[in-house]
């Protein structure tokens, strides 16, 4: 008696078993566990916070101003003309540029040097137009008061600190990295603030606050204040 071939029916058995196993609860659970343990967006470390938009540029300003300051760019004696009394020794006279000798017996504002000073700040690109206008007006007013009082010697009231950072001492280059974004109360819309806080100037809580805005596509300083 001949037997009917069973090969075809045997081939159907593994396929049926495979289909059944794929649809079994255990298989579905396995796929879910695999999906749960595979790395996804939720498992990725958070992206680092973006740096404040003007931080790097303000650090550039601090580097530029440090170079200018240490090159005797401070304004205390640069645009004030000094009267000579005749008692000056040769060493003292040698330190006074001829362009800074007063034509009278009292101190005078040197308008030519003031114009150069304001232009230097302008060409740096770090200051707003309103800052430059206010700074020039302030110096002119103090210069007029100085001449009206006919000051002949001594400390120059109103000119006894740097015109930009309002101190007689400056930060160190290694301090520049300490500049941070700052959120003071009452900050005007469209204005950012950056703080350089130091304890090296004799005051534990001393800091400079730079108020910054956008002008012609650049971050520019609109005002500078100090806190103690």
C-alpha positions, 0 to 999 in steps of 0.5 A: 500500500502506498503512503501519501506524502506528508512533507507539505503538512509537516511544513505547515506545523512550524509556520503555524507555531511561529505565527502563534508565538508571535501573537502570544502575550509573552512575545508582546510583552518582550517587545514592550520591554525592549522598547522601554529599555532602548535609548530614546529622547527621554533618556538623553542628557539635557542639552546645555543651556545656551549662553546669555546672548551678550555675555561673550561680547561683554567679556570682549569689552572687559578685555578691551577696557583693561588694555586701555586702562592699563595704558593710562586711558583713565580720564582723571588727568587726560582731559584736564589742563593743569595750571603751573605754579612755578614750584614744580620740579623737573620730574613733575613737569616731565609727567605733564604733557604740554597739551595738558598745561592750563593757559590760566591759573586754574584747572580747565577742561581740555575740549579737544582731548574730551572729543578724542576720548568720546570718539575712542569710546564710539569707535570701540563699538561697545557703547550705545549712542545714548551712553556716549551723549550722556557721558559727554554732557556729564563731563562738559557740565562737570568741566564748567563747574570746575572752571567756575570754581577756579580750582587750582590744585588738589583732587578734582571733584567729579573727576576722581574716578574712572569715567566708565567703571567709576572706580580708581582700581580696575578688575584683573584679567583673570576676573573677566571669566566671573562675568555673569548674566544678572536679573535686577528688579525693574529691568527695562524690556529690551535690556539685559544686565551683566554683573562682575562681582569681586571681593578684591577691591576691599568690599565684600559685595562690590560689583559692576552692573553693565546694562546692555541693549541691542543697537544696529545688531550689536550688544552695546553698553547703555549704562554702568553702575557699581554696588557695594 
